[in-house]
Amino acid sequence: MKIISFKICPFVQRVTALLEAKGLAYDVEYISLKDKPDWFLDLSPHGQVPLLITDSGAALFESDAIIEYINEFAGQLQADLGPEERAFDRAWSYAAAKFYLVQCSAMRSANAEVLAERAEKLRKLFIKAEQQLALRDAAGDVSKGQYFKGEHLSQIDIAWLPLLHRAEIIRCHSGYDFLAALPKVKAWQQALMQTGLAEKSVAPDFVQRFGDFYLSEQTFLGGRRECEPTADTACASGACC
């Protein structure tokens, strides 16, 4: 199968992270969203990525639909889930995807005031996650290297990976922490980063492309370079480099 992608799109990363987690083979073709090829517009009704071309040649669009397709033909990450748990997974996954563009907007903020306002909207979601993780811990569903639901990687982890990956890059390169004072979310983030899925699910030059757009001179965060990849061990060894 083939994924049609824009290199810094979080919706694409959600799909490729699931393919990586399942060990499925796929190709990627990158396009420019400023100059979309006619063949892509013919296949994608909304002109948006991701677009998945199946082995039979069918073109699937909308990341939620693509995720469902992958799970149907390749199986869920967690087998034998009941209806309630599957609904729980979908709800928390949808919650993450709804905030991808909120995070993108926050990262593009031109000044501190705009960043504070936009980051607060994103932080409300992270606070909800912190509260849910506290409930998990109170129920005793904890293990070392824990993910959102405990020991095993789930659909929720995959959906939240783009948010947490980008938050780590921003922290590393600017010093600004979207997850400040949220210890459980930060522990979850680090557990996900240690899987290697963040790097595997993006292009080799992702961090550079990401920085060119979100850490440029046009953004407030771009002026907060408190660490550089060549000078900071966290950048050099972590998921953001």
N, C-alpha and C positions, 0 to 999 in steps of 0.2 A: 504494500500500500504506500501511498505518497501523501505527505502533508504539505499543503501550500501555506507558506508562512511569511510573516513580517518579523524581523529578528528580535524585536523587543516587546512583542505582544504577549501579555500575560495569559490571554485565553488560549493561545497556541501552546504555551508552556504547560498549561494544565493537561492538554491532550498528550503532548510528547512525554511528560513525566509519567503518565499512566502507562503509555507504551513501554517506557523504560522499566517501570516497576514490574511489568508483566513479562519482560524479556522478549517483546515482539519486534520483528524486523520491520523497518520502514525507511523510506527515503524522504528527504526534505527538499523542497524547491522554494527559494526565497524570492519575493517580489517587492517592488517599491509601491507603497500605498499612494505615492504622489503621481505615479505613472503606471496605473494598473493595466496589464496587458488585456487585449480584447478577449483572448481565450479564457482568461480568469473571470471576466465579467459575464461571459456567456454561461459559465458554470455556477457562479455564486450570485444568487438573486439579489443580495444586499451589497455585494462587492466588499465583503468583509472576510477576514481570516479568523480562525483556521478554516481551511477547506480540506477535506479528506477524500482522496480518490481511492476507492476500494480496489481489490485485486480484479474484480469483474468490470471495473471501469465506472462504477457509479460515483457520483459526486455528492458528498454529504457536507452540509454546512450547519452552523450553530454549534458551539462547543458542547452544550448540554446534550444535544442529539448525538454528537460524535462519541461522547463519553458513554452514553447508553448503548450505542452500537458496539463499541469495543467490549463492554462488559457482557453483552449478550452473546457475542461469538467467542470470546476468550475467557469468560467467567469472571466473577467478582474477585477482588483482592482477598476478601474474607468470604469463604463459602458458608453455606447453610445458615445465613442470616434470616431471621423471621421478618414479617411485614413491618413490625414496629421499628426494628433496628435499621432496616433498609430505608424507611422513611426518615429516621433520625439522621442517617448518613446523608441523604439527599438534601434535607433541610439545612444542615450545617455547611454542606458544599455550596448550595445556592447562595447562602449568606455571604460566603467568601467571594464568589464570582460577582455578586452585585457591587462589591466594593473595589474591584480591580481599577475601575476608572476613577473612583474617589481617590485612591492612592496615587494614580497617575497625575491627577490634578494637583494634589498636595505637593508632589515632588517637583512640579513645574512652577510652583509659586515664585513670584517675582520679588517678594519682600517678606520680612518676618511676620508682619500682621496677617497677610494673606495665608502664609504657611500655618500660623497658629489656628486660624479659623478652619482651614481645610483639614488640618491634622486632627483637630478635635472630633470631626465627623468620623474619621477613620479610627480614632482611638476608642470611640464608643463600641465599635465592633470588637476590638482587641480586649476591651474590658469584659465584654460578654464571654469571650473565650476564656479569659482568666477565671471568671466565675464558674464556668462549666468545668474547667480543669480542677478547681477547688472541690467541686461536687464529686468528681471522679476520685480524687484523693481521699475525700472523706468516706467514700464507699469502699476504700481499700483496693481499688482497681489500679494499682501502681506497680511499675517494675522499672528497673534501671534502663535508661535509654528510652523512656516512655514516649509514646505517640499520643495523639489526641484521645484515643479510647483505651490506651494502656500499652500492652506489649506488642500488638500487631499493627502494621501499616494498614490504613484504611482509605476509603474514598475521600474522607474528610481531609486527611493529611495531604493528599494529592491536590485537592482544590485550594488549600491554604498555602501550598508551597510557593506559588508566585508572589503572594503578599509577603511572606516571611523572608523569602530570598531577596527581594528588592529592599526590604527593611534592613537586612544585614549589609547589603552593598552600600546603602546610604549611611549607615552607622560607621562602616569602615572608612569610607572616603570623605565624609564630611564631619563625623562626630555627632551628628543629630540622630537621636534614638527614638523611633516611633514606639518602641516597646518599653520605654523607661518606666520603672516602678511596676512592672508586670512580670514578676519572677517566673511564674509558671509558664507563661507564654514564651518567655525567653528560653527556658529549659526545653520546651517543646521545639522551638525554632532550632536550637543547637542539635537536638536529636535528629531532626530532619536534614540539617546540613551535613551531618555525619554519614548519611546514607549515600551521598554522592549524586543523588537524583537531580539536585539543582544544576550542577555543571553538565551532567549528561543530557539534560532536557533543553539546553539552549545551544546556540551557535558558539564556536570557539572564540569568536570576537565579541561575544555578547556584552561583557563588562565595558569594553571600549565603546561600543555602539550605545549602550545604556548611558554611560557617562557623557557622551557627546550631546545627548538630548536632555538628560535630567540634571547633569552636573556641569552645565555650560555656564558661560558668563551671563546668560539671560536669566538664570535662576538664582534664588537666594541660597539654596544649598550648594550651588557651584562655587560660591564665595566662602564656604566654610571648610575648606580642605585642611582638616586638622591632621590627617595622615595620608600618606601616599603609598601606593603598592610597594615601591622600592624601599620605603623607610619604616614600614610598620609590620611587625611579625604577624599580627592578626590578618592583615590584608594579604600578606605573602602566603600564608598557610591556610586561610579560611576559604569559605565558599565564594567570596567575592573576588577572587583572583585566580 
